[in-house]
Amino acid sequence: MAFSRKVTKCLFPVAGLGTRFLPATKETPKEMLPLIDRPIIHYGVEEAVSSGCGDVIFVTGRGKRSIEDYFDRSWELEDLLERRGKDDLCRLVRDITQMARFSYVRQSEPLGLGHAVLCGELMCQDGPFGVILPDDVMRGDPPVMKQLIDVHECHGGSVIALEEVSPEDTSRYGIVAADDVGNGVFRLKDMVEKPVAGRAPSRYAIMGRYVLSPTIFEELRSLNPGAGGEYQLTDALRSLLLREPIWGYLYRGKRLDCGTKQGWLRATITMAWEDPELKGILQEVLGDEA
């Protein structure tokens, strides 16, 4: 098969159970929790589309139907808004469905990020593709995914978003060993998933944005399950390192971690503070503490 080098597809693993937000996520996917006036997943899709990815693939699971409904047409709602003269709102909800070409594939059981990516093989096997983990809302100019695509177009191979973290936080992330080649680009030599404190090979942590070569699927198929029977993407990337270059990029932008209640609240306050109308409400509620 002849591979394209242009990145036009982006995969979103969204089959997770969202247990950190229970009971809110008992029936509502965590990706659909609101961040100001849009669900969390909306921001990731906007990033992918703004980066040139016209095809968006969701790896979903049981209980994720509302994600499909959100990106599908709501004829009844559009008709109601039109009849009530709310044309701006009608365009707003209609535009959501026209952001990209949306596809869906089911992950039948939660077997880890590596398995989720493998579920998208049939849709992403013809060239390099993006992966966005929507728990992290990334804000950059250009978009963070576009920054990774630019590195891929310059150097080839796969590209991983990196962020420099404090020494005490290295045990929370996958950490890379890498050679600095300049301009924020690193050639990866190894990766360690959540290293023991004091044993991390660097302070550069893997964040939730990837541009992956389709060769990753061969490595994922040959993986042995790790702890909890899960298939880890990091393990497949370590094997891929022996065959192809993998680059890390110290992305330019700000990350809002919406994967925990604390992070989601911080992200909500951060974005509200930047909105003139909502900032006033925050100041009113917090009083002198603001």
Number of C-alpha atoms within 10 A of each C-alpha: 6 6 11 13 15 14 23 20 24 28 28 23 25 25 26 22 19 18 13 12 17 13 10 13 17 13 12 19 25 28 25 17 18 14 21 14 8 11 17 22 25 20 17 23 24 15 21 27 21 16 22 17 24 17 21 22 22 23 22 23 21 13 15 21 12 14 20 14 11 16 19 15 16 14 10 9 14 19 13 12 17 15 10 10 11 13 12 11 14 18 13 11 18 18 13 16 16 12 18 20 14 15 14 17 18 17 23 13 13 15 18 21 19 24 22 29 23 21 20 22 16 10 18 23 18 17 19 25 25 28 21 24 20 23 22 23 25 24 16 16 10 13 20 27 31 22 19 26 26 15 21 23 12 9 14 18 22 27 29 28 23 26 20 16 16 11 14 11 14 25 20 14 18 19 27 23 19 19 13 14 10 9 8 13 22 22 19 20 15 17 22 22 18 16 17 11 12 11 12 23 15 17 21 25 29 24 21 18 21 26 28 24 26 19 18 22 23 14 18 22 13 10 18 12 15 12 8 8 11 16 24 22 19 19 19 20 22 17 17 21 18 11 11 15 16 26 28 27 25 21 23 18 13 14 18 18 18 22 19 15 13 11 15 22 14 15 20 16 17 13 14 18 16 10 12 9 10 15 17 13 13 15 13 12 11 10 9 7 8 9
